[in-house]
């Protein structure tokens, strides 16, 4: 096993290391801090590796059309002296299996004895940031695979995408979300490892790769950049701005589908992350995920109990596997899963990006 073989570090209490690792993990997240878009669930130990999210369906809805109310006034008329028929309510359960993820770093006793930098502390920071990005990637993979898909140019498939985003694209998305009773998000989680949240102006939140920032500002004519906010608070340090019913948050970690579209005029689109200089390259396709309240869920993360295992073993610890105390470790592991809870109350918009 490879490891860091020259440096210095000190041991700390496991609880403190858990807190510090989470402190470094949280700022890496965009999706994990979208407050009421996420229905969070914690599973007690020694119970199950399967989480179950439950929702109650409106009158007339089914599991395939869970956002439809069917209410007929005539069915609610009462007859004098007669008790109306009692009805049942119906639930829908959505299950997700937990998987275990972890990261582990190793350093040598010579590191602890001689190296000038606090290598274990740096390992703690990097482990936290890496875990935060890991959970972000897991959520992104689940969300961008949503089934309520809109595409620039109104084409039939991802492989035909070449157009840029437009205002009407987002107006259609807002209309579809509203028709499916999607609630706008009013809370986001604070940038700490606690549970605290902060209120925001109600909006659908759209998250996407930072490559789309220029298109959002140029294609949406009344786009308000976050620097123009007066009393409104940004919902995240990566918030770009707002337009009509949406607030946009970008991150370089919300990656596109490279070379997944079709061709475009040379030097007008991004292809494999750079300008399509030949005009024959397939363009990159960028998902923009539009979130409403409780449209997806995750299991685990917030709080110290979310990391079921934290390794902080000083290099001078003697065991039967390391009788001379030559190796130390820093790491963390835990169980995690993300799941879409209501595909029609979120939307995935796929578009090309201009090359500038």
N, C-alpha and C positions, 0 to 999 in steps of 0.2 A: 504494500500500500504506500502511495506517495504521501508526502507531507511537507510542512514548512520546517526546514532543518537548521535554522539559525535565527534566534531572536529572544525577546523577553516578554513576560506576561505574569499576571497575578491571578489567583483564584478568587471567585466571588460566590456568594450564595446563589443557589439555583433559582430561587424566586426572583432575585434581582436580575439575573441573566434572562429569565423569561420576559420580564417587563422591558428590558432594554432591547431584546431582539424584536419584540412586538413594536416598540417605539420606532425602530428603524424600518419595520415592514409596512406600517400604515401609510407613510407618505408616498410610497411607491404606487399606491392604489388610486384608480379613478372609479372603476366599477364597484369596488368594495366599500366606497363611501357615499354611494348614491341613496343613502337614507331609506325612505319609504318605498323605493323601487325594489328593495330587497326584503324578503320575508326571511328572517334569520331563525334558525332552529338549532338547539343544542340537544345532543343525545347523552343521557347519563351513561357512565361507565358500566360495563358488564350487562348491557341490555340487548343491543342489536347492532348490526352493521348497516341497517337499512333505516333511512329517515322517511317519514310519511308526512307530507303536507296535505291539509284538507281544506276544501272550500265548499261553501253551501250555494247551491244553484238557485237562481231566480225562478219564479213561477213560469212554467212553460219551457225552461231551458233544458238542454240535454248535455251530456258530456262532450258531444261533438260541436254543439253550439252553446257554450256555457255563459255567454254574455247577452242573451236574448230574453227579455221579459215578454210574456204574452198575458195580458190582463184584459178581460172582457167585462165591461160594466154590467151587462145583463146577468152574468154569472154571480155577481155580488149582491143582487137584489134579495132582500129578505121578505119572507112571507110571514104575515102576522101570526104570531103564536107558534111558529115553527122554528126549531133549532136548525141552523144550516149544517150541511155536512162538513165534518172535520177532514182536513187534508194533511198529508205528510210533507215534510221537506226532504230534499235529496242532497246528499253530499257527493263530492268527487275527491278521491284520494290520488295523490301523485307521489310515487315512491322514487327514491334515489339511493343508490348504494354508495357508502363511504369508501374512499380509497386512502391509503396511507402515503404521505409524502415526507421527505426529509432532506436535510443537507448536513454534511459533516466535514469538518476541517481538522487537520492534525498538525501538531508542531512538536519539535524534539526537545529533549532536556537541554541541549546546547543552546537552543533558542531561548529557553527560560533563563539560562545562566549567563549568556554573553551578548545577545543581540541588543542593539541600542533602542529599537522601537517596541511599543507595546503591541506585539503581534496578536495575542489573544483578544485584546480589545478591538483591534481592526477586524479580526475574524468574526467577532460578535456583530459588528456593524454590517459587514458584508453578508453574513448569514441572514440577518434580518431583512436587508434589502432584497436579497435573492428570494427569500420566502414570499415577500410581498409581491414581487414580480411573478413568481410561480402561480400564486393564487389569482393574480390579474389575468395571466394567460389562460388559466383553466376557465375562468368566468367568460372571457372573450370567446374562447372556442365554443362554449355552450350557447352564448347569446347570438353570435353571428350566424349560427346554424338555424336560427328561428325560421318558421314556416310562413310568416306574414311578410312577404318580400315585395318591395317596390324597386324599380330599376330606372335609371336615367335613360331618356329616349323611349321609355315604355316598351322596351324590347322584351322578347319572350324568354331569354335565358342570359345567364352571366357571360357566356362566350360571345354574345352579340353587343356587349356594352362598349361604347366609344364616346358617348355624350357626357357633358358636364352636368352638374346639378342645376336645378332651376327652382324658382320660388314656388311654382305650381306643384313640384314634387312634394315639397314639405306641406303645402296646403292640403294636398290629397292625403298625406299621411295623417295630418291632424284630424281631417274629416273622418278617416277610417277609425282612428283611435277613439274619437268621440262617439261614433256610432256603436262602438263595442263597449261603451260605458267606462272607458279608461279614465282613471282619476289622475290628475296632475300631481306631481311630487311637491310636497311642502316642507320636507325636512331633509337635511343631509347630515352625515356623521362628521364630527369634528376631526381635525387632523391630530389625533392623539390615539393612544392605545386603550382609551376608556370607551364608555358607551355613549358619551355625551353627543348631542345633536344640536343643530342650529336651524331655526326656521328660515325659510326662503319664500319668495314670491312664487305662487303656484305656477308650474310650467311642466311641459314635457322636456326631459333632458336627453339631448342627443350627444352620443360619445363617438369619437372617431379618431383616426390617425392625424397627427399634426401636419402631414403633407396637404391636407384639405383646407388649411386655414386661409390661404389666399383666395381659394374659390368661394368659400363661405362669405368672405368680406366683399368680393367683387360681384358675385352672382346674385346675392340677396341685397337689393338696392337700399333698403332701410336698415341694414344690419347695424347694431349698436355694439361697438367694441367695449370690452370691460373697462378700459381706461376712461370711457365717457360716462360711467355710472356715477351718480351723485350720492344718493342715500342708499342705493341698493348694494347689498353685500355680495361679493363673489361667492359662489357655492363651492369652489375648489380653486386652489392656486393655479390650476391649468385651465380655468374657464376662459374661453376666447371672447364670448359676448352673447348677445341674444337677438332674436328676430321673431316677431309675432308671438306664437305660443311656445317657442322653443328657446332653451338655453344650451349652448354648445360647450362641451368640455373635450379637449384634445389631449392625446398622449402619443409619443413615438412608439409605444409598446403595443398599440392596437393595430397590428400589422394587416396589410392588404393581401389579396390574392394576386400574387405576381404573375404577369403575363397570362391572365385569365380572360381578358376581353378579346376584342377584335382590333383591326388596324385603324389608324387615323393619319391625317395629314402630318407630314414630318414636322418635328419640333413643336407639337401642340399638346402632347400628352406624356405622362410618365409611363415608362415601360422598364420593368426590372429596376425601378427606383431612379432612373435617369430619363432625360428627354429622348423621345423616339426619333432620333436623328435621321434614320433611313426612311421612316414612314411605313416600313414593312413589319415592324415589330408588333406583337400583340400587347395591348395596353394593360396596365395594372388595374385591378378592380378593388375599390375601397368600400368596405361596409361602413355605414353610419347606423348605429343602433339607437333607436328612439325608445326611451323608457317611460313607463307610467308607474303608478303606485302598486307595489306588490306584484309586479309582473314576473319576477324571478326570485329564486330563493337560494340560500346557501346554508350549509351546515358547518359550524365551527368557525373560529378565528378570534373574535373579540374576547378579551379577558385572559388571565393567566392560565386558566384551565384548558384553553384551546390548543396549547402546545402540550401534548401528552408526555413527551419526552424531551428533556433538555440536557445536553451533554456539556459539562464544564469540568473536565478532569485535568488537574494540574500535571505537568510533566514529571513531577517527582513522586507520583502515586505508584506504589509498588503493588502489583497483583501477580497471580500465577502466570498470566499471559505476558506480563511486562515486569519481571522480577527486579530489574535494576531501575525502574522508573524512568525510562528513556522517552516515553511518548505522552503527549497531552492532547486533548480533544476539545473542540468547540463545535456545537451543532444543535439541531432541534428537529423534531419530527411531530407530526400530528395527522389526524384524519380530516378529510375535507371533501366536499362535493358541492356542485352547483347544478341548478336545474331550472328550466323555464317553466313557469307555473301557468301562464296564460298567453299563448302565442298571439292571440288577436288583440291583446292589450299592450303589445309592444310591436315594433316594426323594424325591419332590416331594410335599409335603403342602400343599394349598390350603385356605384358611380365611378366614372373615370376621374382622374386628377389632371389639371393643366400642368404643362411643363414650365410655365412662366416665360 
